Amino acid sequence: MSPSLAARATAELVGTALLVATVVGSGVMATRLTHDVAVQLLANSLATGAVLVALIVSLQPVSAAFNPVVTLAEVVLRVLAPRAAVALVVAQLLGGAIGAVLANVMFDLDAVSVATRDRTGAGVWTGEVVATLGLLLVVLGCARARRPDAIPWAVAGWIVAAYWATSSTSFANPAVTVARTLSDSFAGISPASVPMFVLMQLLGGAVALGVMRLLHPSPPSPLEATDG
């Protein structure tokens, strides 16, 4: 029996909240423990990769996209109804906001502090296209290979690598991007930087879908049990 939409939305909300809490919280912890920016990024990237494995493995049987771009890709591939996608994206956005607030509270910061760190420029925007392109290729490629068990590790591997390999440090997720405006910390991004980030993420997702159609022209297999 397939999980209900309510169950899937709940999984997306909780999973995205814990993902964002980890991204923001590990960034705060890292900056409190060391002034070495490289070590801060290493701690932040490893924590993010670890939580992605844990969350996808545990929530994958219900829903484990945690990312509006992945959810929209499912709509384009006709394995998810648009109405269901709206509910899941809303849950992801709400969950992300909750996660940012939780991280702030855990570290005795203001519950909401608008981020002031600008992330802009052609290089950074290109980095977001690459980061999201890679993420979608990993998720869709594992799904087409009928290897849902590989998705947690593949996604975590790509995200950790892309933290270091892309100029944007691989946000690759509109829900996480919006949520990170709510914490003026290491992981923060100013609201003014968000529109271009989200646009580049959508562009990266579109390019990934085009590449996958060339690599795998046959009809897609359902992603419901293999979200990344």
C-alpha positions as CSV (number, residue, x, y, z in Angstrom):
1,M,0.0,0.0,0.0
2,S,1.4,3.4,-1.0
3,P,1.9,6.0,1.7
4,S,-0.9,8.7,1.9
5,L,-0.2,12.2,0.7
6,A,-0.4,13.3,4.3
7,A,2.3,10.8,5.3
8,R,4.5,11.9,2.4
9,A,4.1,15.6,3.2
10,T,4.9,14.9,6.9
11,A,8.1,13.0,5.9
12,E,9.1,15.8,3.6
13,L,8.5,18.4,6.4
14,V,10.3,16.5,9.1
15,G,13.2,15.5,6.8
16,T,13.8,19.0,5.4
17,A,13.6,20.5,8.9
18,L,16.3,18.1,10.2
19,L,18.4,18.6,7.1
20,V,18.3,22.4,7.4
21,A,18.9,22.2,11.2
22,T,22.0,20.2,10.5
23,V,23.3,22.5,7.8
24,V,22.8,25.6,9.9
25,G,23.6,24.1,13.2
26,S,26.9,22.5,12.1
27,G,27.9,25.8,10.5
28,V,27.4,27.6,13.8
29,M,29.2,24.9,15.8
30,A,32.1,24.9,13.4
31,T,32.6,28.7,13.6
32,R,32.5,28.5,17.4
33,L,35.2,25.7,17.5
34,T,37.6,27.1,14.9
35,H,38.5,30.2,13.0
36,D,39.9,28.2,10.1
37,V,37.5,28.6,7.3
38,A,38.6,25.4,5.6
39,V,37.9,23.4,8.7
40,Q,34.6,25.1,9.1
41,L,33.6,24.1,5.6
42,L,34.8,20.6,6.1
43,A,32.8,20.2,9.2
44,N,29.7,21.7,7.6
45,S,30.0,19.4,4.5
46,L,30.6,16.2,6.4
47,A,27.7,16.9,8.7
48,T,25.4,17.6,5.7
49,G,26.5,14.4,4.0
50,A,26.0,12.3,7.1
51,V,22.5,13.6,7.7
52,L,21.5,13.1,4.1
53,V,22.4,9.4,4.4
54,A,20.5,9.0,7.7
55,L,17.4,10.8,6.5
56,I,17.1,9.3,3.1
57,V,17.6,5.7,4.4
58,S,15.0,6.2,7.1
59,L,12.4,8.2,5.3
60,Q,12.8,6.8,1.7
61,P,10.0,4.3,2.1
62,V,7.6,7.2,2.6
63,S,9.1,10.2,0.9
64,A,12.6,11.6,0.9
65,A,13.1,14.3,-1.7
66,F,13.5,17.2,0.7
67,N,14.0,19.3,-2.4
68,P,11.5,21.1,-4.7
69,V,13.7,20.6,-7.7
70,V,13.5,16.8,-7.3
71,T,9.8,17.0,-6.7
72,L,9.3,19.1,-9.8
73,A,11.4,16.6,-11.8
74,E,8.9,13.9,-10.7
75,V,6.1,16.0,-12.1
76,V,7.9,16.5,-15.4
77,L,8.6,12.7,-15.6
78,R,4.9,12.1,-14.9
79,V,5.4,10.0,-11.8
80,L,3.9,12.6,-9.5
81,A,0.7,14.5,-9.8
82,P,1.0,18.3,-9.8
83,R,-1.5,18.6,-6.9
84,A,0.6,16.2,-4.8
85,A,3.7,18.1,-5.8
86,V,2.3,21.3,-4.5
87,A,1.6,19.7,-1.1
88,L,5.1,18.3,-0.9
89,V,6.9,21.5,-1.9
90,V,4.9,23.5,0.7
91,A,5.9,20.9,3.3
92,Q,9.6,21.2,2.2
93,L,9.5,25.0,2.4
94,L,7.8,24.9,5.8
95,G,10.1,22.2,7.1
96,G,13.2,24.2,6.0
97,A,12.0,27.3,7.9
98,I,11.4,25.2,11.0
99,G,14.8,23.7,10.7
100,A,16.5,27.1,10.5
101,V,14.6,28.3,13.6
102,L,15.4,25.2,15.5
103,A,19.1,25.6,14.8
104,N,19.1,29.2,15.9
105,V,17.3,28.3,19.1
106,M,19.7,25.4,19.9
107,F,22.7,27.7,19.7
108,D,21.1,30.5,21.7
109,L,20.7,32.8,18.7
110,D,17.7,34.9,17.9
111,A,15.0,32.5,16.6
112,V,15.0,34.4,13.4
113,S,17.9,36.5,12.2
114,V,17.8,37.6,8.6
115,A,21.1,36.6,6.9
116,T,23.3,39.4,5.6
117,R,25.8,37.3,3.6
118,D,25.5,38.1,-0.1
119,R,26.3,35.2,-2.5
120,T,26.3,36.6,-6.0
121,G,28.2,36.8,-9.2
122,A,28.4,34.8,-12.4
123,G,30.8,32.3,-10.9
124,V,28.6,31.5,-7.9
125,W,25.5,31.2,-10.1
126,T,27.3,28.8,-12.4
127,G,28.2,26.8,-9.4
128,E,24.6,26.4,-8.4
129,V,23.7,25.2,-11.9
130,V,26.5,22.6,-11.7
131,A,25.6,21.6,-8.1
132,T,21.9,21.0,-9.0
133,L,22.7,19.4,-12.3
134,G,24.9,16.9,-10.6
135,L,22.4,16.2,-7.8
136,L,19.6,15.5,-10.2
137,L,21.8,13.3,-12.4
138,V,22.7,11.2,-9.3
139,V,19.1,10.9,-8.2
140,L,17.6,10.1,-11.6
141,G,20.5,7.9,-12.6
142,C,20.1,5.7,-9.5
143,A,16.4,5.5,-10.1
144,R,16.8,4.5,-13.8
145,A,19.4,1.9,-12.7
146,R,16.8,0.6,-10.2
147,R,19.2,1.2,-7.4
148,P,17.1,3.0,-4.7
149,D,19.5,1.6,-2.1
150,A,22.3,3.5,-3.6
151,I,20.6,6.9,-3.6
152,P,21.4,7.9,0.1
153,W,25.1,7.3,-0.4
154,A,25.3,8.7,-3.9
155,V,23.4,11.9,-2.9
156,A,25.6,12.4,0.2
157,G,28.7,11.8,-1.9
158,W,27.8,14.3,-4.5
159,I,26.8,17.0,-1.9
160,V,30.0,16.6,0.1
161,A,32.1,16.8,-3.0
162,A,30.1,19.7,-4.4
163,Y,30.5,21.7,-1.2
164,W,34.2,21.9,-2.2
165,A,34.0,21.7,-6.0
166,T,31.5,24.5,-6.6
167,S,31.9,28.2,-6.0
168,S,28.4,28.4,-4.4
169,T,29.2,25.5,-1.9
170,S,26.3,23.6,-3.4
171,F,23.0,24.8,-2.0
172,A,21.2,22.8,-4.9
173,N,17.8,23.1,-3.1
174,P,15.3,26.0,-3.2
175,A,13.8,25.0,0.2
176,V,17.1,24.9,1.9
177,T,18.1,28.1,0.2
178,V,15.1,30.0,1.4
179,A,15.5,28.6,4.9
180,R,19.1,29.7,5.2
181,T,17.9,33.4,4.9
182,L,16.6,33.0,8.4
183,S,19.9,32.5,10.1
184,D,22.6,35.2,10.0
185,S,25.4,32.6,10.5
186,F,28.0,30.6,8.5
187,A,25.4,28.9,6.4
188,G,23.3,32.1,5.8
189,I,22.4,33.7,2.5
190,S,20.9,37.1,2.1
191,P,17.3,37.3,0.8
192,A,18.5,39.4,-2.1
193,S,20.7,36.5,-3.3
194,V,17.9,34.0,-3.2
195,P,16.1,34.7,-6.5
196,M,19.1,34.0,-8.7
197,F,20.1,31.0,-6.7
198,V,16.7,29.4,-7.1
199,L,16.6,30.3,-10.8
200,M,20.0,28.6,-11.3
201,Q,18.8,25.6,-9.4
202,L,15.8,25.3,-11.6
203,L,18.1,25.7,-14.7
204,G,20.4,23.0,-13.4
205,G,17.4,20.7,-12.9
206,A,16.1,21.3,-16.4
207,V,19.5,20.6,-17.9
208,A,19.7,17.4,-15.9
209,L,16.3,16.3,-17.2
210,G,17.5,17.0,-20.8
211,V,20.6,14.9,-20.2
212,M,18.6,12.0,-18.7
213,R,16.2,12.0,-21.7
214,L,19.2,11.6,-24.0
215,L,20.8,8.9,-21.8
216,H,17.6,7.0,-21.1
217,P,14.9,7.7,-23.8
218,S,12.7,4.9,-22.4
219,P,9.8,5.8,-20.1
220,P,10.9,6.5,-16.6
221,S,10.4,4.1,-13.7
222,P,8.5,5.6,-10.7
223,L,10.5,7.6,-8.3
224,E,8.1,7.4,-5.4
225,A,10.2,5.0,-3.5
226,T,13.5,6.3,-4.7
227,D,13.5,10.1,-4.0
228,G,16.9,11.6,-3.3
